[in-house]
C-alpha cells in the first residue's frame, strides 16, 4: 500500500496523524538523500499530484513552499501534471494556486490534452462528483476562464489583462418589504436570502469578487432598475395602484442616490423604468408625475413597464382582459411618446402577433421586449413562435433583452439540460434583431434565487459570445453599449 511506503504522499493527502509540514521538516533534517519531495509513489504520483487530485489547497501550498516541482509528471507514460488533476477534478482553488505559482496550462499529457481539455471532458458528466460533491457549472466555467486567461498571458509574455466584460445591466430589481406604509407587496415578492430589504448595495455585491469567484465575472458599471409594482396587489384597482407606482419610483430614485452617497461607486450610472397602469383614468397624470423625477446626472425615470403576460397570466392579469387588445390601455400607451418614455414589454409568445399589429402603429415609442419573450420549453421548437419574433424584429423600434433564460430551462448552461437549445435560440434572436438591438441582462435577484449567480450567468454569456464568434465590438454592444444608449445612461 503506497500510503505506508510513501509518508510524504500520505501526509499530503492528510490521511496520517503526522502533518505534512512535520514530515517535510523531518525529511529535510535527515541525512538520507534518497527520498525527495518530488518522488513518485508506486502508482507513479508525486505528493503534489496527490494533493491536487484531492483538492487539498493547504497541502499544495506547503509542498510548493518546500520546493515541489510544478511540472512534475506522473509515471508509466501518462505525463499528467498536478494542474491536469486539479482542473479535471473541479478544484478551482487548487487550480488558482497552481496557476499563480507558475504552472503551465499548455502542457500536454500522454493523450495530448491540456488541463483545460481535461476539465471540459470531465464536465460533460453532469453527475461527476469530486471529494466535495457535484461540481456546479459556475465552478467549471471559472476553471475554464482562468486556464484560458493564463494560457493567453503565457503566449503574450504575461501582459494579458483579465478580459472581463464591461457590464451595464439593463434589468434588475431592488425592493423593501418592510416599508411603512408598505409599497411593495410582501405576499407576491420574496425576501432574497431571507432579507426583506434588497438594497442597491446588495445588488452591486452580487458582482463583487469573493472566495467563490476567483476570476471576476465582469466590470459592473451600473444598470436599469426595473419596477416590481406590476406584479403586486393583484386585486387593487388601477387608479389606486398608480399612486403606489409613483411612490415606488420616488423610493427607487432616492435609494439609488442614497446608496451612491453612502459608499456606492459614483462612476456607476443608473436609470429607472417605473410602472404605470396605462389603462387607468389617471394614466396621463401618473406619467406626468413620473417624468418630474428626471434629473441630469441622477437616476431618472426613462421608461415604463407594465407586465402584460396573459395565459399563462402573471398575478395582476389573471382576472383582466389582455391589455394589448384593450382600447383604454392602448390609449394610455399612445401617451408615452409625449413624455419621451420607452416601454418595457413583458409578454407571452401567444401574444406576439397581437403585439406586432398594435406596436406597428407606434413607431416613435422605443419598445424593449423583456426576457427574450418569456419562452417556455415548448416554445423554443415552435416555428410559429419564431415567426412571431421575426415579425416583432421587423419593427425597427423594437429591441430585446436576453435574460431570465432559466425560465425556459433551469440549468440552460448544462449539456443535455437545455444548453444546446438555448445557445441556438439566443443565436437566432440576435440574428433576427441584429446585434444593435439586443442586450444581456441579469434579472437579479430573481435569477439568483433560481441558482444563477453573477459568476455563472456572466461566464455563460461570455461562452455565448465565443461560441457564436461575435467580435469584441459586438460583445461590447451586448454587454453594455446598447443598454446604455437605449436607457439614456450616457
ZATORLO-612504 format. One record per residue (C-alpha): x, y, z; residue in one letter. Coordinates in nm, 3 decimals, decimal comma. Layout:
BEGIN
xx:yy:zz:zaro
X:Y:Z:a
...
END
This chain:
BEGIN
xx:yy:zz:zaro
0,000:0,000:0,000:x
0,159:0,328:-0,114:x
0,040:0,520:0,196:x
0,268:0,312:0,423:x
0,569:0,316:0,193:x
0,546:0,686:0,099:x
0,487:0,900:0,409:x
0,513:1,235:0,226:x
0,240:1,130:-0,015:x
0,020:1,010:0,269:x
0,071:1,331:0,463:x
-0,007:1,536:0,150:x
-0,342:1,353:0,141:x
-0,394:1,435:0,510:x
-0,453:1,071:0,599:x
-0,180:1,046:0,866:x
-0,153:1,168:1,223:x
0,171:1,343:1,136:x
0,123:1,670:0,949:x
0,276:1,730:0,608:x
0,488:2,012:0,749:x
0,631:1,779:1,014:x
0,708:1,507:0,760:x
0,884:1,755:0,532:x
1,087:1,904:0,817:x
1,189:1,558:0,924:x
1,290:1,468:0,569:x
1,493:1,786:0,527:x
1,671:1,728:0,858:x
1,759:1,371:0,765:x
2,095:1,276:0,613:x
1,915:1,025:0,391:x
1,910:1,185:0,047:x
1,725:0,902:-0,126:x
1,379:1,046:-0,051:x
1,276:1,378:-0,210:x
0,961:1,588:-0,224:x
0,915:1,508:-0,594:x
0,944:1,128:-0,571:x
0,679:0,921:-0,745:x
0,497:0,658:-0,542:x
0,420:0,304:-0,652:x
0,134:0,434:-0,867:x
0,351:0,696:-1,034:x
0,221:1,001:-0,846:x
0,415:1,274:-0,667:x
0,289:1,428:-0,341:x
0,178:1,733:-0,540:x
-0,028:1,511:-0,768:x
-0,196:1,357:-0,463:x
-0,278:1,695:-0,313:x
-0,410:1,834:-0,642:x
-0,630:1,529:-0,708:x
-0,784:1,552:-0,363:x
-0,835:1,928:-0,370:x
-0,611:1,995:-0,071:x
-0,503:2,353:-0,121:x
-0,311:2,377:0,206:x
-0,104:2,073:0,113:x
-0,031:2,225:-0,228:x
0,089:2,549:-0,067:x
0,308:2,359:0,178:x
0,462:2,140:-0,091:x
0,535:2,440:-0,315:x
0,692:2,626:-0,023:x
0,927:2,331:0,023:x
1,032:2,315:-0,341:x
0,784:2,082:-0,514:x
0,815:2,098:-0,893:x
0,503:2,236:-1,063:x
0,558:2,047:-1,387:x
0,628:1,708:-1,231:x
0,474:1,433:-1,443:x
0,311:1,107:-1,344:x
0,496:0,791:-1,433:x
0,421:0,496:-1,660:x
0,400:0,727:-1,962:x
0,090:0,915:-1,851:x
0,273:1,252:-1,832:x
-0,001:1,412:-1,622:x
0,081:1,732:-1,428:x
-0,075:1,838:-1,095:x
-0,264:2,108:-1,285:x
-0,426:1,841:-1,502:x
-0,556:1,670:-1,189:x
-0,673:1,986:-1,012:x
-0,859:2,105:-1,323:x
-1,001:1,764:-1,408:x
-1,133:1,715:-1,057:x
-1,300:2,056:-1,048:x
-1,088:2,202:-0,767:x
-1,098:2,572:-0,851:x
-0,891:2,695:-0,556:x
-0,615:2,444:-0,633:x
-0,613:2,548:-0,999:x
-0,577:2,911:-0,889:x
-0,286:2,834:-0,652:x
-0,101:2,630:-0,914:x
-0,150:2,893:-1,185:x
-0,048:3,176:-0,955:x
0,266:2,978:-0,873:x
0,357:2,949:-1,241:x
0,207:2,620:-1,356:x
0,197:2,598:-1,736:x
-0,158:2,532:-1,863:x
-0,034:2,449:-2,211:x
0,149:2,128:-2,113:x
0,005:1,813:-2,272:x
-0,048:1,476:-2,109:x
0,000:1,144:-2,288:x
-0,340:1,184:-2,455:x
-0,236:1,520:-2,596:x
-0,474:1,704:-2,363:x
-0,416:2,030:-2,178:x
-0,562:2,080:-1,827:x
-0,843:2,283:-1,989:x
-0,940:1,993:-2,216:x
-0,932:1,753:-1,921:x
-1,166:1,982:-1,724:x
-1,410:2,012:-2,014:x
-1,410:1,636:-2,069:x
-1,488:1,572:-1,703:x
-1,764:1,834:-1,701:x
-1,955:1,650:-1,974:x
-2,062:1,411:-1,698:x
-2,323:1,625:-1,517:x
-2,327:1,374:-1,229:x
-1,950:1,381:-1,174:x
-1,852:1,428:-0,812:x
-1,520:1,521:-0,659:x
-1,434:1,489:-0,292:x
-1,671:1,778:-0,206:x
-1,966:1,656:-0,413:x
-2,113:1,750:-0,752:x
-1,920:2,031:-0,923:x
-2,159:2,306:-1,027:x
-2,144:2,468:-1,374:x
-2,024:2,801:-1,233:x
-1,712:2,632:-1,091:x
-1,635:2,463:-1,421:x
-1,682:2,794:-1,602:x
-1,443:2,965:-1,360:x
-1,181:2,697:-1,419:x
-1,218:2,729:-1,797:x
-1,179:3,104:-1,790:x
-0,881:3,104:-1,556:x
-0,691:2,845:-1,761:x
-0,772:3,031:-2,082:x
-0,654:3,360:-1,934:x
-0,329:3,216:-1,803:x
-0,257:3,045:-2,134:x
-0,319:3,370:-2,324:x
-0,094:3,553:-2,080:x
0,183:3,295:-2,133:x
0,159:3,338:-2,510:x
0,174:3,718:-2,486:x
0,464:3,727:-2,244:x
0,249:3,773:-1,936:x
0,097:4,106:-2,044:x
-0,261:3,997:-2,095:x
-0,510:4,159:-1,857:x
-0,825:3,985:-1,744:x
-1,068:4,026:-2,037:x
-1,381:4,051:-1,829:x
-1,678:4,222:-1,995:x
-1,789:4,572:-1,901:x
-2,146:4,509:-1,791:x
-2,425:4,765:-1,776:x
-2,719:4,558:-1,652:x
-3,048:4,662:-1,816:x
-3,273:4,458:-1,588:x
-3,252:4,432:-1,210:x
-3,485:4,491:-0,915:x
-3,449:4,627:-0,565:x
-3,728:4,631:-0,308:x
-3,803:4,669:0,060:x
-4,078:4,454:0,209:x
-4,055:4,632:0,545:x
-4,150:4,984:0,441:x
-4,420:5,156:0,645:x
-4,657:5,236:0,496:x
-4,584:4,949:0,256:x
-4,507:4,999:-0,111:x
-4,408:4,652:-0,226:x
-4,636:4,352:-0,188:x
-4,478:4,103:0,053:x
-4,735:3,840:-0,043:x
-4,607:3,836:-0,403:x
-4,239:3,933:-0,382:x
-3,981:3,736:-0,183:x
-3,702:3,823:0,064:x
-3,370:3,743:-0,112:x
-3,159:3,528:0,119:x
-3,431:3,578:0,381:x
-3,359:3,952:0,395:x
-3,669:4,156:0,307:x
-3,466:4,464:0,212:x
-3,281:4,404:-0,114:x
-3,083:4,727:-0,148:x
-2,871:4,863:-0,430:x
-2,563:4,777:-0,224:x
-2,676:4,415:-0,202:x
-2,741:4,410:-0,574:x
-2,395:4,552:-0,653:x
-2,235:4,300:-0,416:x
-2,360:4,019:-0,642:x
-2,087:4,120:-0,888:x
-1,802:4,159:-0,641:x
-1,517:3,910:-0,634:x
-1,525:3,671:-0,342:x
-1,391:3,330:-0,244:x
-1,637:3,158:-0,475:x
-1,543:3,378:-0,770:x
-1,166:3,377:-0,813:x
-1,193:3,531:-1,160:x
-1,409:3,849:-1,163:x
-1,718:3,785:-1,374:x
-1,742:4,141:-1,508:x
-1,669:4,507:-1,456:x
-2,009:4,622:-1,338:x
-2,071:4,986:-1,436:x
-2,438:5,034:-1,348:x
-2,777:4,934:-1,479:x
-3,150:4,986:-1,500:x
-3,384:4,946:-1,205:x
-3,698:4,774:-1,333:x
-4,022:4,820:-1,144:x
-4,189:4,541:-0,949:x
-4,529:4,700:-0,895:x
-4,699:4,543:-1,194:x
-4,693:4,204:-1,020:x
-4,807:4,346:-0,686:x
-5,154:4,376:-0,530:x
-5,350:4,171:-0,788:x
-5,688:4,287:-0,656:x
-5,609:4,658:-0,632:x
-5,789:4,893:-0,868:x
-5,563:5,051:-1,133:x
-5,604:5,416:-1,028:x
-5,501:5,328:-0,673:x
-5,207:5,117:-0,787:x
-5,079:5,409:-0,993:x
-5,026:5,602:-0,671:x
-4,804:5,318:-0,548:x
-4,626:5,315:-0,885:x
-4,525:5,677:-0,830:x
-4,421:5,601:-0,472:x
-4,203:5,311:-0,587:x
-4,034:5,533:-0,847:x
-3,967:5,806:-0,590:x
-3,833:5,544:-0,347:x
-3,607:5,380:-0,607:x
-3,457:5,709:-0,726:x
-3,389:5,810:-0,364:x
-3,248:5,466:-0,278:x
-3,005:5,478:-0,569:x
-2,886:5,829:-0,482:x
-2,852:5,741:-0,115:x
-2,654:5,424:-0,187:x
-2,413:5,617:-0,408:x
-2,352:5,874:-0,135:x
-2,308:5,610:0,135:x
-2,028:5,419:-0,027:x
-2,150:5,316:-0,368:x
-1,947:5,384:-0,680:x
-2,019:5,737:-0,805:x
-1,893:5,649:-1,153:x
-2,172:5,393:-1,195:x
-2,476:5,507:-1,391:x
-2,834:5,406:-1,320:x
-3,167:5,461:-1,493:x
-3,517:5,383:-1,371:x
-3,801:5,211:-1,551:x
-4,113:5,279:-1,345:x
-4,456:5,121:-1,366:x
-4,789:5,271:-1,460:x
-5,130:5,121:-1,522:x
-5,182:5,264:-1,868:x
-5,546:5,158:-1,876:x
-5,628:5,374:-1,573:x
-5,815:5,703:-1,588:x
-5,523:5,876:-1,418:x
-5,260:5,738:-1,659:x
-5,168:6,080:-1,800:x
-5,137:6,234:-1,454:x
-4,922:5,940:-1,340:x
-4,685:5,975:-1,636:x
-4,652:6,348:-1,572:x
-4,556:6,285:-1,210:x
-4,302:6,021:-1,310:x
-4,118:6,236:-1,563:x
-4,083:6,507:-1,299:x
-3,827:6,273:-1,138:x
-3,592:6,314:-1,432:x
-3,273:6,498:-1,343:x
-2,946:6,539:-1,528:x
-2,669:6,337:-1,367:x
-2,904:6,143:-1,140:x
-3,104:5,822:-1,164:x
-3,400:5,928:-1,377:x
-3,722:5,769:-1,499:x
-3,662:5,691:-1,865:x
-3,929:5,430:-1,933:x
-4,239:5,242:-1,824:x
-4,301:4,874:-1,775:x
-4,637:4,711:-1,727:x
-4,635:4,331:-1,731:x
-4,879:4,205:-1,996:x
-4,838:3,825:-1,975:x
-5,177:3,665:-2,034:x
-5,245:3,288:-2,044:x
-5,032:3,193:-1,861:x
-5,114:3,506:-1,668:x
-4,899:3,691:-1,417:x
-5,066:3,796:-1,089:x
-5,243:4,118:-1,190:x
-5,356:3,984:-1,526:x
-5,545:3,670:-1,426:x
-5,883:3,841:-1,388:x
-5,826:4,110:-1,652:x
-5,856:4,110:-2,029:x
-5,544:4,114:-2,246:x
-5,419:4,472:-2,221:x
-5,288:4,459:-2,577:x
-5,647:4,447:-2,705:x
-5,790:4,695:-2,451:x
-5,884:5,035:-2,604:x
-5,821:5,211:-2,271:x
-5,477:5,057:-2,238:x
-5,395:5,133:-2,600:x
-5,489:5,495:-2,541:x
-5,262:5,509:-2,237:x
-4,974:5,358:-2,434:x
-5,013:5,626:-2,702:x
-4,924:5,888:-2,437:x
-4,570:5,754:-2,389:x
-4,430:5,936:-2,692:x
-4,545:6,268:-2,545:x
-4,314:6,212:-2,249:x
-4,025:6,056:-2,445:x
-4,062:5,735:-2,243:x
-3,971:5,387:-2,367:x
-4,181:5,081:-2,288:x
-4,051:4,754:-2,143:x
-4,273:4,485:-2,290:x
-4,312:4,160:-2,097:x
-4,549:3,924:-2,275:x
-4,601:3,563:-2,376:x
-4,527:3,409:-2,718:x
-4,903:3,367:-2,773:x
-4,927:3,748:-2,770:x
-4,655:3,816:-3,027:x
-4,884:3,858:-3,329:x
-5,122:4,088:-3,139:x
-4,827:4,296:-3,025:x
-4,696:4,330:-3,379:x
-5,028:4,467:-3,506:x
-5,052:4,723:-3,228:x
-4,689:4,830:-3,197:x
-4,653:4,883:-3,572:x
-4,885:5,183:-3,518:x
-4,646:5,342:-3,264:x
-4,304:5,369:-3,429:x
-4,198:5,669:-3,216:x
-4,201:5,472:-2,889:x
-3,898:5,251:-2,827:x
-4,013:4,908:-2,708:x
-3,784:4,665:-2,529:x
-3,900:4,304:-2,504:x
-3,820:4,153:-2,163:x
-3,670:3,810:-2,102:x
-3,639:3,711:-2,470:x
-4,017:3,687:-2,495:x
-4,069:3,457:-2,192:x
-4,023:3,140:-2,396:x
-4,129:2,816:-2,234:x
-3,963:2,486:-2,321:x
-4,249:2,408:-2,560:x
-4,196:2,737:-2,744:x
-3,832:2,708:-2,848:x
-3,909:2,440:-3,107:x
-4,230:2,602:-3,229:x
-4,170:2,776:-3,561:x
-4,490:2,979:-3,523:x
-4,331:3,138:-3,216:x
-4,020:3,220:-3,415:x
-4,232:3,369:-3,691:x
-4,387:3,597:-3,428:x
-4,043:3,701:-3,305:x
-3,936:3,764:-3,662:x
-4,236:3,992:-3,713:x
-4,151:4,183:-3,395:x
-3,790:4,211:-3,508:x
-3,906:4,357:-3,840:x
-4,019:4,669:-3,649:x
-3,701:4,880:-3,610:x
-3,815:5,046:-3,285:x
-3,834:4,712:-3,100:x
-3,533:4,575:-2,910:x
-3,494:4,269:-2,687:x
-3,327:4,166:-2,361:x
-3,160:3,827:-2,333:x
-3,243:3,740:-1,974:x
-3,432:3,501:-1,745:x
-3,339:3,210:-1,971:x
-3,373:2,981:-1,670:x
-3,749:3,036:-1,714:x
-3,714:2,813:-2,021:x
-3,456:2,565:-1,890:x
-3,348:2,598:-1,528:x
-2,992:2,479:-1,597:x
-2,957:2,608:-1,951:x
-2,577:2,615:-1,925:x
-2,555:2,237:-1,874:x
-2,517:1,997:-2,165:x
-2,824:1,780:-2,202:x
-3,034:2,017:-1,990:x
-3,106:2,285:-2,246:x
-2,764:2,429:-2,326:x
-2,765:2,337:-2,693:x
-3,124:2,453:-2,743:x
-3,079:2,784:-2,562:x
-2,744:2,867:-2,723:x
-2,911:2,815:-3,060:x
-3,215:3,020:-2,953:x
-3,001:3,316:-2,845:x
-2,814:3,298:-3,174:x
-3,144:3,309:-3,366:x
-3,267:3,605:-3,163:x
-2,950:3,804:-3,230:x
-2,973:3,718:-3,599:x
-3,336:3,834:-3,612:x
-3,299:4,161:-3,423:x
-2,938:4,237:-3,510:x
-2,664:4,287:-3,254:x
-2,751:4,660:-3,218:x
-3,093:4,580:-3,069:x
-3,001:4,300:-2,825:x
-2,859:4,312:-2,473:x
-2,766:4,075:-2,193:x
-2,937:4,130:-1,854:x
-2,930:3,971:-1,507:x
-3,289:3,982:-1,375:x
-3,143:3,987:-1,023:x
-3,240:3,898:-0,755:x
-3,496:3,669:-0,920:x
-3,242:3,464:-1,113:x
-3,010:3,447:-0,812:x
-3,294:3,273:-0,628:x
-3,306:3,022:-0,913:x
-2,938:2,937:-0,876:x
-2,782:3,182:-1,119:x
-2,500:3,376:-0,954:x
-2,330:3,659:-1,138:x
-2,030:3,435:-1,199:x
-2,243:3,161:-1,350:x
-2,455:3,395:-1,562:x
-2,185:3,625:-1,696:x
-1,943:3,342:-1,774:x
-2,219:3,168:-1,970:x
-2,290:3,490:-2,161:x
-1,917:3,502:-2,243:x
-1,941:3,145:-2,373:x
-2,235:3,250:-2,590:x
-2,024:3,525:-2,741:x
-1,734:3,290:-2,805:x
-1,946:3,009:-2,948:x
-2,106:3,246:-3,199:x
-1,782:3,415:-3,297:x
-1,909:3,763:-3,209:x
-1,620:4,006:-3,215:x
-1,510:4,248:-2,942:x
-1,727:4,531:-3,072:x
-2,036:4,310:-3,091:x
-1,973:4,174:-2,741:x
-1,942:4,528:-2,604:x
-2,280:4,614:-2,753:x
-2,444:4,310:-2,596:x
-2,289:4,360:-2,251:x
-2,320:4,737:-2,216:x
-2,329:4,979:-2,506:x
-2,677:4,904:-2,636:x
-2,836:4,923:-2,292:x
-2,655:5,247:-2,204:x
-2,783:5,404:-2,525:x
-3,140:5,275:-2,507:x
-3,185:5,363:-2,140:x
-3,021:5,708:-2,175:x
-2,745:5,644:-1,924:x
-2,471:5,803:-2,132:x
END
